[in-house]
């Protein structure tokens, strides 16, 4: 598989959770991933703005996609830390845009900064996320005797 085909496969095959929320891939290259999420009433909090959990869902998926693009075949990634600063609200009807750029891409960990902006371009949230590289192993059989 060519590198371009691999990038396209990763960016187009998003988890069902991301599809369920309505996330859309805008750009996916090894040093930058951009995703958008329209802010609907279903994603809002009691104050009529985007729920912090929805923002974290967007950033976790964006960071996970960015990390996945930088893995070797057979490797997977999992978020081990995500630190967020909420700076401004994003109102219903607006679009949240998450842009991930690398701080560190190593063999066992990757650290990404993910900026979430509103439609007016102002920074709404800043996330630093650590992704760990793993290789899935089949679980051991459990004896029930």
DSSP file (Angstrom, degrees, kcal/mol; ACC not computed):
  #  RESIDUE AA STRUCTURE BP1 BP2  ACC     N-H-->O    O-->H-N    N-H-->O    O-->H-N    TCO  KAPPA ALPHA  PHI   PSI    X-CA   Y-CA   Z-CA
    1    1 A X              0   0    0      0, 0.0     2,-0.0     0, 0.0     5,-0.0   0.000 360.0 360.0 360.0 132.6    0.0    0.0    0.0
    2    2 A X     >  -     0   0    0      1,-0.1     4,-2.3     4,-0.0     5,-0.2  -0.294 360.0-112.6 -70.9 161.1    1.4    3.4   -0.9
    3    3 A X  H  > S+     0   0    0      1,-0.2     4,-2.4     2,-0.2     5,-0.2   0.895 118.4  51.1 -61.8 -41.1    1.8    6.1    1.8
    4    4 A X  H  > S+     0   0    0      1,-0.2     4,-2.3     2,-0.2    -1,-0.2   0.898 110.3  49.0 -64.0 -39.9   -0.9    8.2    0.2
    5    5 A X  H  > S+     0   0    0      2,-0.2     4,-2.4     1,-0.2    -2,-0.2   0.887 110.7  50.9 -66.4 -38.7   -3.3    5.3    0.2
    6    6 A X  H  X S+     0   0    0     -4,-2.3     4,-2.4     2,-0.2    -2,-0.2   0.925 110.9  47.9 -64.6 -45.1   -2.5    4.5    3.8
    7    7 A X  H  X S+     0   0    0     -4,-2.4     4,-2.6     1,-0.2     5,-0.2   0.911 112.5  49.5 -60.9 -43.0   -3.2    8.1    4.9
    8    8 A X  H  X S+     0   0    0     -4,-2.3     4,-2.3     2,-0.2     5,-0.2   0.901 110.1  51.0 -64.0 -40.8   -6.4    8.1    3.0
    9    9 A X  H  X S+     0   0    0     -4,-2.4     4,-1.9     2,-0.2    -2,-0.2   0.930 112.7  45.3 -62.8 -46.0   -7.5    4.8    4.6
   10   10 A X  H  < S+     0   0    0     -4,-2.4    -2,-0.2     1,-0.2    -1,-0.2   0.928 115.7  46.3 -63.9 -45.3   -6.8    6.1    8.1
   11   11 A X  H  < S+     0   0    0     -4,-2.6    -1,-0.2     1,-0.2    -2,-0.2   0.845 116.5  43.4 -70.3 -33.0   -8.5    9.4    7.6
   12   12 A X  H  < S+     0   0    0     -4,-2.3     2,-1.3    -5,-0.2    -1,-0.2   0.778 102.9  67.6 -83.3 -26.8  -11.6    8.0    5.9
   13   13 A X  S  < S+     0   0    0     -4,-1.9    -1,-0.2    -5,-0.2     2,-0.2  -0.593  70.7 167.8 -97.7  74.9  -12.1    5.1    8.3
   14   14 A X        -     0   0    0     -2,-1.3    -3,-0.1    -3,-0.2     5,-0.1  -0.503  42.6 -90.0 -84.4 154.5  -13.0    7.0   11.4
   15   15 A X     >  -     0   0    0     -2,-0.2     4,-1.8     1,-0.1     3,-0.4  -0.216  34.6-113.6 -60.4 154.4  -14.5    5.3   14.5
   16   16 A X  H  > S+     0   0    0      1,-0.2     4,-3.0     2,-0.2     5,-0.2   0.839 116.5  61.8 -58.3 -34.0  -18.3    5.0   14.8
   17   17 A X  H  > S+     0   0    0      2,-0.2     4,-2.0     1,-0.2    -1,-0.2   0.922 104.2  47.4 -58.5 -45.1  -18.2    7.3   17.7
   18   18 A X  H  >>S+     0   0    0     -3,-0.4     5,-2.4     1,-0.2     4,-1.4   0.906 113.9  47.1 -63.9 -42.3  -16.7   10.1   15.6
   19   19 A X  H  <5S+     0   0    0     -4,-1.8    -2,-0.2     3,-0.2    -1,-0.2   0.908 109.1  55.1 -64.7 -41.7  -19.3    9.5   12.9
   20   20 A X  H  <5S+     0   0    0     -4,-3.0    -2,-0.2     1,-0.2    -1,-0.2   0.884 110.0  45.4 -59.7 -41.2  -22.1    9.4   15.5
   21   21 A X  H  <5S-     0   0    0     -4,-2.0    -1,-0.2    -5,-0.2    -2,-0.2   0.764 118.9-111.5 -75.1 -24.4  -21.2   12.8   16.8
   22   22 A X  T  <5 +     0   0    0     -4,-1.4    16,-0.5     1,-0.2    -3,-0.2   0.661  53.1 168.1 103.1  20.2  -20.8   14.2   13.2
   23   23 A X  E   < -A   37   0A   0     -5,-2.4     2,-0.4    -6,-0.2    14,-0.2  -0.380  17.0-158.3 -67.5 143.8  -17.1   14.8   13.0
   24   24 A X  E     -A   36   0A   0     12,-2.7    12,-2.5    -2,-0.1     2,-0.4  -0.989  14.8-127.9-127.4 132.9  -15.7   15.5    9.5
   25   25 A X  E     +A   35   0A   0     -2,-0.4    10,-0.2    10,-0.2     3,-0.1  -0.636  29.9 169.2 -77.4 130.4  -12.1   15.1    8.3
   26   26 A X  E     -     0   0A   0      8,-2.9     2,-0.3     1,-0.4     9,-0.2   0.760  66.3  -1.6-106.4 -43.6  -10.7   18.2    6.7
   27   27 A X  E     -A   34   0A   0      7,-1.8     7,-2.6     2,-0.0    -1,-0.4  -0.993  54.4-176.9-152.4 141.7   -7.0   17.4    6.4
   28   28 A X  E     +A   33   0A   0     -2,-0.3     2,-0.3     5,-0.2     5,-0.2  -0.824  22.9 139.1-147.7 105.8   -4.8   14.5    7.3
   29   29 A X  E >   -A   32   0A   0      3,-2.8     3,-1.9    -2,-0.3    40,-0.1  -0.899  65.3 -93.1-135.0 164.6   -1.0   14.5    6.8
   30   30 A X  T 3  S+     0   0    0     -2,-0.3     3,-0.1     1,-0.3    40,-0.1   0.776 123.6  34.8 -54.4 -30.9    1.7   13.2    9.1
   31   31 A X  T 3  S+     0   0    0      1,-0.2    71,-0.3    70,-0.1     2,-0.3   0.245 123.3  35.3-109.0  13.5    2.3   16.6   10.9
   32   32 A X  E <   -A   29   0A   0     -3,-1.9    -3,-2.8    69,-0.1     2,-0.4  -0.856  51.2-179.7-167.5 128.0   -1.2   17.9   10.9
   33   33 A X  E     -AB  28 100A   0     67,-1.7    67,-3.1    -2,-0.3     2,-0.4  -1.000  10.1-170.4-129.1 132.8   -4.8   16.6   11.2
   34   34 A X  E     +AB  27  99A   0     -7,-2.6    -8,-2.9    -2,-0.4    -7,-1.8  -0.988   8.7 171.6-125.5 128.4   -7.8   18.9   11.1
   35   35 A X  E     -AB  25  98A   0     63,-2.4    63,-3.0    -2,-0.4     2,-0.3  -0.960  14.8-151.6-131.9 152.1  -11.3   17.8   11.9
   36   36 A X  E     -AB  24  97A   0    -12,-2.5   -12,-2.7    -2,-0.3     2,-0.3  -0.910   6.8-170.0-123.6 153.4  -14.6   19.8   12.3
   37   37 A X  E     -AB  23  96A   0     59,-2.5    59,-2.7    -2,-0.3   -14,-0.1  -0.924  21.5-134.2-142.6 114.1  -17.7   19.2   14.4
   38   38 A X  E     - B   0  95A   0    -16,-0.5     2,-0.8    -2,-0.3    57,-0.2  -0.465  26.7-123.6 -65.2 137.5  -20.9   21.2   14.0
   39   39 A X        +     0   0    0     55,-3.0    54,-3.1    52,-0.2     2,-0.2  -0.754  39.4 175.3 -89.0 111.4  -22.2   22.3   17.4
   40   40 A X    >   -     0   0    0     -2,-0.8     3,-1.3    52,-0.2     4,-0.1  -0.624  47.6-103.0-108.5 169.1  -25.8   21.0   17.7
   41   41 A X  G >  S+     0   0    0      1,-0.3     3,-1.7    -2,-0.2     7,-0.1   0.858 121.5  61.9 -59.2 -34.6  -28.2   21.1   20.6
   42   42 A X  G 3  S+     0   0    0      1,-0.3    -1,-0.3   -21,-0.0    -3,-0.0   0.730 106.3  45.9 -64.8 -21.1  -27.4   17.5   21.2
   43   43 A X  G <  S+     0   0    0     -3,-1.3     8,-3.1     2,-0.0    -1,-0.3   0.222  98.0 100.7-103.6  12.7  -23.8   18.4   21.9
   44   44 A X  B <   -F   50   0B   0     -3,-1.7     6,-0.2     6,-0.3     2,-0.1  -0.528  62.2-134.4 -99.7 164.2  -24.5   21.4   24.2
   45   45 A X    >   -     0   0    0      4,-2.7     3,-1.8    -2,-0.2    -1,-0.1  -0.365  47.6 -80.5 -98.9-172.8  -24.5   21.9   27.9
   46   46 A X  T 3  S+     0   0    0      1,-0.3    -2,-0.0    -2,-0.1     5,-0.0   0.629 127.2  61.4 -67.6 -11.7  -27.2   23.6   30.0
   47   47 A X  T 3  S-     0   0    0      2,-0.2    -1,-0.3     3,-0.0     3,-0.1   0.387 116.7-108.0 -95.4   2.9  -25.8   27.0   29.0
   48   48 A X  S <  S+     0   0    0     -3,-1.8    44,-1.4     1,-0.3     2,-0.3   0.740  84.4 106.3  79.5  22.4  -26.4   26.5   25.3
   49   49 A X  B    S-G   91   0C   0     42,-0.2    -4,-2.7    -4,-0.1    -1,-0.3  -0.839  83.5 -67.0-126.9 167.9  -22.8   26.1   24.3
   50   50 A X  B     -F   44   0B   0     40,-3.2    -6,-0.3    -2,-0.3    40,-0.2  -0.291  56.8-115.4 -58.1 130.5  -20.7   23.1   23.3
   51   51 A X    >>  -     0   0    0     -8,-3.1     4,-2.0     1,-0.1     3,-0.5  -0.388  15.3-126.0 -66.8 140.9  -20.3   20.6   26.1
   52   52 A X  H 3> S+     0   0    0      1,-0.2     4,-2.5     2,-0.2     5,-0.2   0.849 111.4  56.8 -57.1 -35.5  -16.7   20.1   27.4
   53   53 A X  H 3> S+     0   0    0      2,-0.2     4,-2.2     1,-0.2    -1,-0.2   0.856 105.2  50.8 -65.5 -34.6  -17.1   16.3   26.9
   54   54 A X  H <> S+     0   0    0     -3,-0.5     4,-2.3   -11,-0.2    -2,-0.2   0.886 109.8  50.5 -68.8 -38.7  -17.9   16.9   23.2
   55   55 A X  H  X S+     0   0    0     -4,-2.0     4,-2.5     2,-0.2    -2,-0.2   0.935 112.2  46.9 -62.7 -45.2  -14.9   19.1   22.9
   56   56 A X  H  X S+     0   0    0     -4,-2.5     4,-2.8     2,-0.2     5,-0.2   0.867 109.7  54.0 -65.9 -35.7  -12.7   16.4   24.5
   57   57 A X  H  X S+     0   0    0     -4,-2.2     4,-2.0     2,-0.2    -1,-0.2   0.921 110.5  47.0 -61.4 -43.3  -14.3   13.8   22.2
   58   58 A X  H  X S+     0   0    0     -4,-2.3     4,-2.2     1,-0.2    -2,-0.2   0.931 115.5  44.4 -62.9 -46.5  -13.4   15.8   19.2
   59   59 A X  H  X S+     0   0    0     -4,-2.5     4,-2.8     2,-0.2     5,-0.2   0.869 111.5  53.0 -70.6 -35.3   -9.8   16.4   20.4
   60   60 A X  H  X S+     0   0    0     -4,-2.8     4,-2.4     2,-0.2    -1,-0.2   0.918 112.5  44.5 -65.3 -41.9   -9.3   12.8   21.4
   61   61 A X  H  X S+     0   0    0     -4,-2.0     4,-2.2    -5,-0.2    -2,-0.2   0.888 114.2  49.6 -69.3 -38.0  -10.4   11.5   18.0
   62   62 A X  H  X S+     0   0    0     -4,-2.2     4,-2.4     2,-0.2    -2,-0.2   0.939 114.4  44.4 -65.3 -46.6   -8.3   14.2   16.2
   63   63 A X  H  X S+     0   0    0     -4,-2.8     4,-2.6     2,-0.2    -2,-0.2   0.891 113.1  51.4 -64.1 -40.6   -5.2   13.3   18.3
   64   64 A X  H  X S+     0   0    0     -4,-2.4     4,-2.4    -5,-0.2    -1,-0.2   0.885 110.7  48.3 -64.1 -39.0   -5.8    9.6   17.9
   65   65 A X  H  X S+     0   0    0     -4,-2.2     4,-2.0     2,-0.2    -2,-0.2   0.925 111.5  50.0 -65.7 -44.1   -6.1   10.0   14.1
   66   66 A X  H  X S+     0   0    0     -4,-2.4     4,-0.8     1,-0.2    -2,-0.2   0.919 113.0  46.5 -60.5 -44.1   -2.9   12.1   14.0
   67   67 A X  H >< S+     0   0    0     -4,-2.6     3,-1.0     1,-0.2    -1,-0.2   0.912 109.2  55.1 -64.8 -41.6   -1.0    9.4   16.1
   68   68 A X  H >< S+     0   0    0     -4,-2.4     3,-1.6     1,-0.3    -1,-0.2   0.869 101.2  58.0 -60.3 -37.7   -2.4    6.6   13.9
   69   69 A X  H 3< S+     0   0    0     -4,-2.0    -1,-0.3     1,-0.3    -2,-0.2   0.796 106.6  50.2 -62.0 -27.4   -1.0    8.2   10.8
   70   70 A X  T << S+     0   0    0     -3,-1.0    -1,-0.3    -4,-0.8    -2,-0.2   0.227  91.3 103.3 -99.0  13.4    2.5    8.1   12.3
   71   71 A X  S <  S-     0   0    0     -3,-1.6     2,-0.2     4,-0.1     3,-0.1  -0.554  70.3-117.7 -92.6 159.9    2.4    4.4   13.3
   72   72 A X    >   -     0   0    0     -2,-0.2     3,-2.1     1,-0.1    -1,-0.1  -0.568  51.5 -75.3 -85.7 158.8    4.1    1.5   11.7
   73   73 A X  T 3  S+     0   0    0      1,-0.3    -1,-0.1    -2,-0.2     3,-0.1  -0.281 121.8  24.6 -54.1 137.1    2.0   -1.3   10.2
   74   74 A X  T 3  S+     0   0    0      1,-0.3    62,-0.3    -3,-0.1     2,-0.3   0.301  99.4 112.2  89.7  -9.1    0.7   -3.6   13.0
   75   75 A X    <   -     0   0    0     -3,-2.1    -1,-0.3    60,-0.1     2,-0.3  -0.668  44.0-171.0 -96.5 153.9    0.9   -0.8   15.7
   76   76 A X  E     -C  134   0A   0     58,-3.2    58,-2.9    -2,-0.3     2,-0.3  -0.811  11.4-135.9-130.7 173.1   -2.1    0.9   17.4
   77   77 A X  E     -C  133   0A   0     -2,-0.3     2,-0.3    56,-0.2    56,-0.2  -0.955  12.7-172.1-134.9 153.8   -2.4    3.8   19.7
   78   78 A X  E     -C  132   0A   0     54,-1.8    54,-3.1    -2,-0.3     2,-0.4  -0.995  30.9-113.1-143.4 141.5   -4.2    4.7   22.8
   79   79 A X  E     +C  131   0A   0     -2,-0.3    52,-0.2    52,-0.2     3,-0.1  -0.605  33.2 171.5 -74.4 127.7   -4.6    8.0   24.7
   80   80 A X  E     +     0   0A   0     50,-2.6     2,-0.3    -2,-0.4    51,-0.2   0.562  67.4  14.5-110.7 -15.1   -2.8    7.9   28.1
   81   81 A X  E     +C  130   0A   0     49,-1.4    49,-2.7     2,-0.0    -1,-0.4  -0.957  54.2 178.3-160.1 139.9   -3.2   11.6   29.0
   82   82 A X  E     -C  129   0A   0     -2,-0.3     2,-0.5    47,-0.2    47,-0.2  -0.923   6.8-172.1-146.6 119.3   -5.2   14.5   27.8
   83   83 A X  E     -C  128   0A   0     45,-2.8    45,-2.3    -2,-0.3     2,-0.4  -0.949  11.7-169.2-116.0 127.3   -5.0   18.0   29.4
   84   84 A X  E     -C  127   0A   0     -2,-0.5     2,-0.5    43,-0.2    43,-0.2  -0.909  19.5-164.6-123.1 143.7   -7.4   20.7   28.4
   85   85 A X  E     -C  126   0A   0     41,-2.2    41,-2.2    -2,-0.4     2,-0.6  -0.992  16.8-151.3-118.4 119.6   -7.8   24.4   28.9
   86   86 A X  E     +C  125   0A   0     -2,-0.5    39,-0.3    39,-0.2     3,-0.1  -0.824  25.1 165.1 -89.6 123.2  -11.3   25.7   28.0
   87   87 A X        +     0   0    0     37,-3.4     2,-0.3    -2,-0.6    38,-0.2   0.785  57.4   7.8-110.6 -39.1  -10.9   29.3   26.9
   88   88 A X  S    S-     0   0    0     36,-1.7    -1,-0.4    34,-0.1     2,-0.1  -0.984  74.5-106.5-145.4 151.9  -14.1   30.4   25.2
   89   89 A X        -     0   0    0     -2,-0.3     2,-0.5    -3,-0.1   -38,-0.1  -0.429  19.9-145.6 -76.4 155.9  -17.5   29.0   24.6
   90   90 A X        -     0   0    0    -40,-0.2   -40,-3.2    -2,-0.1     3,-0.1  -0.978  24.1-140.2-120.9 115.4  -18.6   27.6   21.2
   91   91 A X  B >   -G   49   0C   0     -2,-0.5     3,-2.1   -42,-0.2   -52,-0.2  -0.294  26.6 -86.1 -79.5 157.1  -22.3   28.3   20.7
   92   92 A X  T 3  S+     0   0    0    -44,-1.4   -52,-0.2     1,-0.3    -1,-0.1  -0.355 117.5  32.6 -56.4 136.2  -25.0   26.1   19.1
   93   93 A X  T 3  S+     0   0    0    -54,-3.1    -1,-0.3     1,-0.4   -53,-0.1   0.172  99.3 102.8  96.7 -15.9  -24.9   26.6   15.3
   94   94 A X  S <  S-     0   0    0     -3,-2.1   -55,-3.0   -55,-0.1     2,-0.4  -0.295  70.3-121.1 -86.9 178.2  -21.2   27.2   15.2
   95   95 A X  E     -B   38   0A   0    -57,-0.2     2,-0.4    -3,-0.1   -57,-0.2  -0.992  13.0-144.6-126.0 128.1  -18.5   24.8   14.1
   96   96 A X  E     -B   37   0A   0    -59,-2.7   -59,-2.5    -2,-0.4     2,-0.5  -0.777  14.8-161.8 -89.0 132.9  -15.6   23.6   16.3
   97   97 A X  E     -BD  36 117A   0     20,-2.3    20,-2.6    -2,-0.4     2,-0.5  -0.974   1.0-162.5-120.0 121.1  -12.4   23.0   14.4
   98   98 A X  E     -BD  35 116A   0    -63,-3.0   -63,-2.4    -2,-0.5     2,-0.5  -0.894   4.6-171.5-105.1 128.4   -9.7   20.9   16.0
   99   99 A X  E     -BD  34 115A   0     16,-2.4    16,-2.3    -2,-0.5     2,-0.5  -0.972   5.5-161.8-123.1 117.0   -6.1   21.1   14.6
  100  100 A X  E     +BD  33 114A   0    -67,-3.1   -67,-1.7    -2,-0.5     2,-0.3  -0.844  12.6 172.8-101.5 131.2   -3.5   18.6   15.8
  101  101 A X  E     - D   0 113A   0     12,-2.4    12,-2.8    -2,-0.5   -69,-0.1  -0.987  33.5-106.0-133.4 146.1    0.2   19.3   15.4
  102  102 A X  E     + D   0 112A   0    -71,-0.3    10,-0.3    -2,-0.3     3,-0.1  -0.417  28.9 175.5 -77.8 144.1    3.0   17.2   16.9
  103  103 A X  E    S+     0   0A   0      8,-3.4     2,-0.3     1,-0.4     9,-0.2   0.670  83.5   1.3-100.4 -39.4    5.2   18.2   19.8
  104  104 A X  E     - D   0 111A   0      7,-1.9     7,-2.9     2,-0.0     2,-0.5  -0.968  56.2-170.6-152.2 130.6    7.0   14.8   19.9
  105  105 A X  E     + D   0 110A   0     -2,-0.3     5,-0.2     5,-0.2     2,-0.2  -0.921  28.7 158.0-124.1 104.6    6.7   11.7   17.7
  106  106 A X        -     0   0    0      3,-2.6    -2,-0.0    -2,-0.5     0, 0.0  -0.470  54.5 -95.4-114.8-173.6    8.7    8.8   19.3
  107  107 A X  S    S+     0   0    0     -2,-0.2     3,-0.1     1,-0.1    -1,-0.0   0.784 120.0  19.2 -76.7 -28.5    8.7    5.1   19.1
  108  108 A X  S    S+     0   0    0      1,-0.3    25,-2.4    24,-0.1     2,-0.3   0.621 128.5  29.8-117.6 -20.1    6.6    4.5   22.2
  109  109 A X  E     - E   0 132A   0     23,-0.2    -3,-2.6   -32,-0.0     2,-0.4  -0.978  53.5-164.5-139.1 155.2    4.8    7.8   22.7
  110  110 A X  E     -DE 105 131A   0     21,-2.5    21,-3.3    -2,-0.3     2,-0.5  -0.994   9.1-156.8-132.7 140.4    3.6   10.7   20.7
  111  111 A X  E     -DE 104 130A   0     -7,-2.9    -8,-3.4    -2,-0.4    -7,-1.9  -0.982  15.4-175.9-121.4 128.0    2.6   14.1   22.2
  112  112 A X  E     -DE 102 129A   0     17,-2.9    17,-2.9    -2,-0.5     2,-0.5  -0.913  20.8-145.3-123.0 145.4    0.2   16.4   20.3
  113  113 A X  E     -DE 101 128A   0    -12,-2.8   -12,-2.4    -2,-0.4     2,-0.5  -0.943  19.2-166.2-104.8 134.1   -1.1   19.8   20.8
  114  114 A X  E     -DE 100 127A   0     13,-3.0    13,-2.5    -2,-0.5     2,-0.5  -0.968   2.6-163.0-126.8 116.6   -4.7   20.2   19.6
  115  115 A X  E     -DE  99 126A   0    -16,-2.3   -16,-2.4    -2,-0.5     2,-0.6  -0.845   4.1-157.3 -99.7 132.3   -6.2   23.7   19.2
  116  116 A X  E     -DE  98 125A   0      9,-2.9     8,-3.5    -2,-0.5     9,-1.7  -0.944  15.8-175.8-110.3 120.7  -10.0   24.0   19.0
  117  117 A X  E     -DE  97 123A   0    -20,-2.6   -20,-2.3    -2,-0.6     6,-0.2  -0.791  18.1-129.9-114.0 158.6  -11.2   27.2   17.3
  118  118 A X    >   -     0   0    0      4,-2.1     3,-2.0    -2,-0.3   -22,-0.1  -0.356  42.3 -88.7 -92.3 178.4  -14.6   28.6   16.7
  119  119 A X  T 3  S+     0   0    0      1,-0.3   -23,-0.1     2,-0.1    -1,-0.0   0.776 128.0  58.1 -60.5 -27.3  -16.1   29.8   13.4
  120  120 A X  T 3  S-     0   0    0      2,-0.1    -1,-0.3     1,-0.0     3,-0.1   0.417 118.4-112.1 -84.2   3.7  -14.7   33.3   14.1
  121  121 A X  S <  S+     0   0    0     -3,-2.0     2,-0.2     1,-0.3    -2,-0.1   0.366  71.1 139.1  85.7  -4.8  -11.2   31.8   14.4
  122  122 A X        -     0   0    0      1,-0.1    -4,-2.1    -5,-0.1     2,-0.3  -0.492  61.9-105.5 -77.0 143.7  -10.8   32.5   18.1
  123  123 A X  E     + E   0 117A   0     -6,-0.2    -6,-0.3    -2,-0.2     3,-0.1  -0.522  40.6 171.7 -69.9 123.6   -9.2   29.8   20.3
  124  124 A X  E     +     0   0A   0     -8,-3.5   -37,-3.4     1,-0.4   -36,-1.7   0.723  65.2   6.5-104.3 -30.8  -11.8   28.0   22.3
  125  125 A X  E     -CE  86 116A   0     -9,-1.7    -9,-2.9   -39,-0.3     2,-0.4  -0.992  55.3-155.4-154.2 149.2   -9.8   25.2   23.8
  126  126 A X  E     -CE  85 115A   0    -41,-2.2   -41,-2.2    -2,-0.3     2,-0.4  -0.996  18.0-173.5-128.6 124.8   -6.1   24.1   24.0
  127  127 A X  E     -CE  84 114A   0    -13,-2.5   -13,-3.0    -2,-0.4     2,-0.5  -0.950  16.6-163.1-122.7 138.4   -5.3   20.4   24.6
  128  128 A X  E     -CE  83 113A   0    -45,-2.3   -45,-2.8    -2,-0.4     2,-0.4  -0.993  23.6-174.9-114.3 125.2   -2.0   18.6   25.1
  129  129 A X  E     -CE  82 112A   0    -17,-2.9   -17,-2.9    -2,-0.5     2,-0.5  -0.964  18.7-153.1-129.6 136.1   -2.4   14.9   24.5
  130  130 A X  E     -CE  81 111A   0    -49,-2.7   -50,-2.6    -2,-0.4   -49,-1.4  -0.932  12.2-167.0-108.2 127.5   -0.1   11.9   25.0
  131  131 A X  E     -CE  79 110A   0    -21,-3.3   -21,-2.5    -2,-0.5     2,-0.4  -0.932   8.5-148.8-112.3 135.4   -0.7    8.8   22.8
  132  132 A X  E     -CE  78 109A   0    -54,-3.1   -54,-1.8    -2,-0.4     2,-0.4  -0.876  14.4-128.7-105.7 136.8    1.1    5.5   23.6
  133  133 A X  E     +C   77   0A   0    -25,-2.4     2,-0.3    -2,-0.4   -56,-0.2  -0.694  37.4 170.0 -82.8 130.5    2.0    3.0   20.9
  134  134 A X  E     -C   76   0A   0    -58,-2.9   -58,-3.2    -2,-0.4     2,-0.5  -0.906  32.5-139.1-135.6 163.3    0.8   -0.5   21.5
  135  135 A X        -     0   0    0     -2,-0.3   -60,-0.1   -60,-0.2     2,-0.1  -0.989  31.8-124.5-123.0 120.7    0.5   -3.8   19.7
  136  136 A X        -     0   0    0     -2,-0.5     2,-0.4   -62,-0.3    -2,-0.0  -0.368  25.8-165.4 -65.4 137.7   -2.8   -5.6   20.4
  137  137 A X        -     0   0    0     -2,-0.1     2,-0.1     3,-0.0     3,-0.1  -0.952  28.4-105.9-120.6 145.0   -2.5   -9.1   21.8
  138  138 A X        -     0   0    0     -2,-0.4     3,-0.1     1,-0.1     2,-0.0  -0.467  44.6-106.8 -66.3 137.6   -5.3  -11.7   21.9
  139  139 A X        -     0   0    0     -2,-0.1    -1,-0.1     1,-0.1     2,-0.1  -0.336  37.5-103.7 -66.1 148.8   -6.5  -12.1   25.5
  140  140 A X        -     0   0    0      1,-0.1     2,-0.1    -3,-0.1    -1,-0.1  -0.392  40.7 -98.2 -69.4 147.8   -5.6  -15.3   27.2
  141  141 A X        -     0   0    0     -2,-0.1     2,-0.6    -3,-0.1    -1,-0.1  -0.455  35.0-137.0 -65.0 137.0   -8.3  -18.0   27.6
  142  142 A X        -     0   0    0     -2,-0.1     2,-0.5    -3,-0.1    -1,-0.1  -0.879  12.6-136.5-100.2 124.1   -9.9  -17.9   31.0
  143  143 A X        -     0   0    0     -2,-0.6     2,-0.6     1,-0.1    -2,-0.0  -0.669  17.6-172.2 -81.3 127.3  -10.5  -21.3   32.5
  144  144 A X              0   0    0     -2,-0.5    -1,-0.1     1,-0.1    -2,-0.0  -0.735 360.0 360.0-118.6  80.2  -13.9  -21.7   34.1
  145  145 A X              0   0    0     -2,-0.6    -1,-0.1     0, 0.0    -2,-0.0   0.451 360.0 360.0-117.7 360.0  -13.7  -25.0   35.8
